[in-house]
Amino acid sequence: MTYYGIGWYSSIILLIPALIFTLYAQSKVKSTYREYSQTGCRKRITGAQAARKMLDANGLQHVNILMCSGELTDHYHPGNQTVNLSAGVYNGTSIAAIGVACHECGHAVQHARHYAPLGIRNAIVPVTNFASKLAIPLFLIGLILGFAGLEIIGILFYGLAVLFQAITLPVEFNASRRALQQITDVGIVYDDEVEGAKKVLTAAALTYVAALFTSLMQLFRLILIARSRND
């Protein structure tokens, strides 16, 4: 029980830097988005118009742009091939709105170009969703009942969730890179406004890095707990 106590409580320390990083990333994306959502594009182009320009420039006239509810709920849906933008982004004429809209179009371009990491991520979504819901319950049941096999299964299931987040990183970074390139090439904004869009997308990317770091620390923590419990 002594080893169990040390493994359980001391392992919490692993989550402290992850929590700090996560709070920083969330604060950074909110402050950066707030700043550039108040910085208007001098061409007065909306997020929806910017998205249409980028999609058309890549031969994706068939991809529709829809408005979705919520704030920062913007996403690309590969099933029906639609770019879904929140009202603030869809109708907004800010640098932030244009950056976010073009980022989601970056995912549409990835899909059309068969970008491998995106295909892998989409393929493992059902398995990852199933595994992530069962990972912690299985681990805790195994820990309480002393079934090492269940603990291992829980750790492996959680590892799948970490793998999903690891694959998500290149997908998100690549979508932002495509967006910034198209913003420049298509002339969606003036050259001196591109840097603002880059700051918005870079801040948003930090949240994915923080999520992966937190998951890795939690995975390491589960491993430490299991090892100390079985020593």
C-alpha positions as CSV (number, residue, x, y, z in Angstrom):
1,M,0.0,0.0,0.0
2,T,2.9,2.3,0.6
3,Y,4.1,2.0,-3.0
4,Y,0.5,2.4,-4.1
5,G,0.2,5.7,-2.2
6,I,3.4,7.1,-3.6
7,G,2.4,6.1,-7.1
8,W,-1.0,7.6,-6.9
9,Y,-0.3,10.9,-5.1
10,S,3.1,11.8,-6.4
11,S,2.0,11.1,-9.9
12,I,-0.4,14.0,-9.7
13,I,2.6,16.3,-9.9
14,L,3.0,15.2,-13.5
15,L,-0.3,17.0,-14.3
16,I,0.7,20.4,-12.9
17,P,2.9,21.6,-15.7
18,A,0.4,20.2,-18.2
19,L,-2.4,22.2,-16.5
20,I,-0.2,25.4,-16.5
21,F,0.5,24.9,-20.2
22,T,-3.2,24.3,-21.0
23,L,-4.2,27.4,-19.1
24,Y,-1.6,29.4,-20.9
25,A,-2.7,28.1,-24.3
26,Q,-6.3,28.8,-23.6
27,S,-5.5,32.3,-22.5
28,K,-3.3,32.9,-25.5
29,V,-5.8,31.8,-28.0
30,K,-8.6,33.9,-26.4
31,S,-6.5,37.0,-26.1
32,T,-5.1,36.7,-29.7
33,Y,-8.5,35.9,-31.2
34,R,-10.1,38.8,-29.2
35,E,-7.4,41.2,-30.5
36,Y,-7.7,40.3,-34.1
37,S,-11.4,39.9,-34.1
38,Q,-11.4,43.6,-33.5
39,T,-9.0,44.2,-36.3
40,G,-10.9,44.6,-39.5
41,C,-9.7,43.4,-43.0
42,R,-9.3,46.5,-45.1
43,K,-10.9,44.7,-48.1
44,R,-14.0,44.2,-46.0
45,I,-14.3,40.6,-47.0
46,T,-16.2,38.2,-44.8
47,G,-15.1,34.9,-43.5
48,A,-17.6,33.1,-45.8
49,Q,-16.4,35.1,-48.8
50,A,-12.7,34.3,-47.9
51,A,-13.6,30.6,-47.6
52,R,-15.4,30.7,-51.0
53,K,-12.3,32.3,-52.6
54,M,-10.0,29.7,-51.2
55,L,-12.2,26.8,-52.1
56,D,-12.7,28.0,-55.6
57,A,-9.0,28.6,-56.1
58,N,-8.4,24.9,-55.3
59,G,-11.1,23.6,-57.6
60,L,-13.5,22.8,-54.7
61,Q,-16.6,24.6,-56.0
62,H,-18.7,21.6,-54.9
63,V,-17.8,22.2,-51.2
64,N,-20.6,24.2,-49.5
65,I,-20.1,26.8,-46.8
66,L,-22.7,26.7,-44.0
67,M,-23.3,28.6,-40.8
68,C,-23.3,26.7,-37.5
69,S,-24.3,27.7,-34.0
70,G,-21.9,28.5,-31.2
71,E,-18.6,30.4,-31.0
72,L,-15.3,28.9,-32.3
73,T,-17.3,25.8,-33.3
74,D,-15.9,26.1,-36.9
75,H,-15.1,22.8,-38.6
76,Y,-14.9,20.9,-41.9
77,H,-17.3,17.9,-42.2
78,P,-15.7,15.3,-44.6
79,G,-18.9,13.3,-44.7
80,N,-21.0,15.9,-46.6
81,Q,-18.0,18.0,-47.6
82,T,-19.1,21.2,-46.0
83,V,-17.2,24.0,-44.3
84,N,-19.2,25.0,-41.2
85,L,-18.5,28.4,-39.8
86,S,-19.8,30.0,-36.6
87,A,-21.9,33.2,-37.1
88,G,-19.0,35.5,-36.0
89,V,-16.6,33.9,-38.5
90,Y,-19.2,33.5,-41.3
91,N,-20.3,37.1,-41.3
92,G,-17.2,38.7,-39.7
93,T,-14.8,40.9,-41.6
94,S,-12.0,40.7,-39.1
95,I,-8.5,39.2,-39.6
96,A,-9.4,36.5,-37.1
97,A,-12.5,35.5,-38.9
98,I,-10.7,35.2,-42.2
99,G,-7.9,33.2,-40.6
100,V,-10.3,30.7,-39.0
101,A,-12.4,30.4,-42.1
102,C,-9.4,29.7,-44.3
103,H,-8.0,27.2,-41.8
104,E,-11.2,25.1,-42.1
105,C,-10.9,25.3,-45.9
106,G,-7.4,24.0,-45.4
107,H,-9.0,20.8,-44.1
108,A,-11.2,20.6,-47.2
109,V,-8.2,20.9,-49.4
110,Q,-6.5,18.2,-47.4
111,H,-9.5,15.9,-47.9
112,A,-9.5,16.6,-51.7
113,R,-5.8,16.0,-52.0
114,H,-5.9,12.8,-49.9
115,Y,-3.6,14.1,-47.2
116,A,-2.5,10.9,-45.5
117,P,-2.5,12.1,-41.8
118,L,-6.1,13.4,-42.2
119,G,-7.2,10.1,-43.7
120,I,-5.6,8.2,-40.8
121,R,-7.2,10.4,-38.3
122,N,-10.7,10.1,-39.8
123,A,-10.3,6.3,-40.0
124,I,-9.5,5.8,-36.4
125,V,-12.1,8.2,-35.0
126,P,-14.7,5.5,-34.2
127,V,-12.1,3.3,-32.5
128,T,-10.7,6.2,-30.6
129,N,-14.1,7.4,-29.4
130,F,-14.9,3.9,-28.1
131,A,-11.5,3.5,-26.4
132,S,-11.3,6.9,-24.8
133,K,-14.7,6.4,-23.1
134,L,-13.7,3.0,-21.6
135,A,-10.0,3.7,-20.8
136,I,-10.3,5.3,-17.4
137,P,-13.2,3.2,-16.1
138,L,-11.4,0.0,-17.1
139,F,-8.2,1.2,-15.5
140,L,-9.9,2.1,-12.2
141,I,-11.9,-1.2,-12.1
142,G,-8.7,-3.1,-12.6
143,L,-6.9,-1.0,-10.0
144,I,-9.7,-1.4,-7.4
145,L,-10.2,-5.1,-8.0
146,G,-6.5,-5.9,-8.5
147,F,-6.9,-7.1,-12.0
148,A,-3.6,-6.1,-13.7
149,G,-5.0,-7.2,-17.1
150,L,-7.8,-4.6,-17.0
151,E,-5.3,-1.9,-16.0
152,I,-3.2,-2.7,-19.0
153,I,-6.2,-2.6,-21.3
154,G,-7.2,0.7,-19.8
155,I,-3.7,2.1,-20.5
156,L,-3.7,0.7,-24.0
157,F,-7.1,2.3,-24.7
158,Y,-5.9,5.6,-23.4
159,G,-2.8,5.3,-25.5
160,L,-5.1,5.2,-28.6
161,A,-6.5,8.5,-27.6
162,V,-3.0,9.9,-27.3
163,L,-2.2,8.6,-30.7
164,F,-5.2,10.3,-32.1
165,Q,-4.1,13.6,-30.7
166,A,-0.5,13.1,-32.0
167,I,-1.9,12.6,-35.5
168,T,-4.1,15.6,-35.1
169,L,-1.0,17.9,-34.7
170,P,0.3,17.6,-38.2
171,V,-3.2,17.8,-39.6
172,E,-3.9,21.1,-37.9
173,F,-0.5,22.6,-38.6
174,N,-0.8,21.7,-42.3
175,A,-4.3,23.2,-42.5
176,S,-3.0,26.4,-41.1
177,R,0.0,26.4,-43.5
178,R,-2.3,25.9,-46.5
179,A,-4.6,28.7,-45.2
180,L,-1.8,31.2,-44.9
181,Q,-0.4,30.3,-48.3
182,Q,-3.8,30.7,-49.9
183,I,-4.5,34.0,-48.1
184,T,-1.4,35.3,-49.7
185,D,-1.6,33.7,-53.1
186,V,-5.3,34.5,-53.7
187,G,-4.9,38.0,-52.3
188,I,-7.7,37.6,-49.7
189,V,-6.1,40.2,-47.5
190,Y,-3.3,42.8,-47.9
191,D,0.3,41.5,-47.3
192,D,0.7,43.4,-44.1
193,E,-2.4,41.8,-42.6
194,V,-1.2,38.2,-43.1
195,E,0.9,38.3,-40.0
196,G,-2.3,38.9,-37.9
197,A,-3.9,35.8,-39.4
198,K,-0.7,33.8,-38.7
199,K,-0.8,34.9,-35.0
200,V,-4.4,33.7,-34.6
201,L,-3.7,30.3,-36.2
202,T,-0.5,29.9,-34.2
203,A,-2.2,30.6,-30.9
204,A,-5.0,28.1,-31.9
205,A,-2.4,25.4,-32.6
206,L,-1.0,25.8,-29.1
207,T,-4.2,24.3,-27.7
208,Y,-3.6,21.1,-29.7
209,V,0.0,21.0,-28.4
210,A,-1.2,21.5,-24.9
211,A,-3.9,18.7,-25.3
212,L,-1.3,16.3,-26.5
213,F,1.2,17.2,-23.7
214,T,-1.6,16.8,-21.1
215,S,-2.6,13.4,-22.5
216,L,1.0,12.2,-22.5
217,M,1.4,13.2,-18.9
218,Q,-1.8,11.4,-18.0
219,L,-0.7,8.3,-19.8
220,F,2.6,8.3,-18.0
221,R,0.8,8.9,-14.7
222,L,-1.4,5.8,-15.3
223,I,1.6,3.7,-16.1
224,L,3.3,4.9,-12.9
225,I,0.2,4.1,-10.8
226,A,-0.1,0.6,-12.3
227,R,3.6,-0.1,-11.8
228,S,3.5,1.0,-8.1
229,R,0.3,-0.9,-7.5
230,N,1.8,-4.1,-8.8
231,D,5.2,-3.8,-7.1
